[in-house]
Amino acid sequence: MDDNGSGTPPGVVIDHSGNKRAEQFGSSEVVAGLAGRALALDGYVVPLQGDDQGRVSELLFVPYYGACIHVPPPPPNQIIHVMLAQPVPVPELSDAFRLTGTLRIARFQADIANAAYEVLGAHVTRMAQ
């Protein structure tokens, strides 16, 4: 991945200096048959909400490192909004994690990106390096 961001058309430069999020492209279409299915999915975390002890309780689960932060966010149907069963220490953003829980179809909007799926009462486990 280069500094222009994943999926960015050739010749388009992403300006990282502002506080406006990059435009989110792609589909919000979901696969209805996935609703209610148990999942174990590997990806990366983007913390949204934490506590005063430095633990995260709400996050976006994304398919690649840097998504939503340094590059335009992936399409909403590639992002999962996650509410953890128990808060965890704020992870290194470059660490890969496994998300487990039950998938729901639910639209979620945040300043950083939108998501088309959700997992409540989820667990994340850092992948071995």
Beta strands, then each sheet from edge to edge (+ up, - down):
strand 1: 38-50
strand 2: 55-62
strand 3: 80-89
strand 4: 97-109
strand 5: 114-126
sheet 1: 1+ 2- 3+ 5+ 4- 1+
end
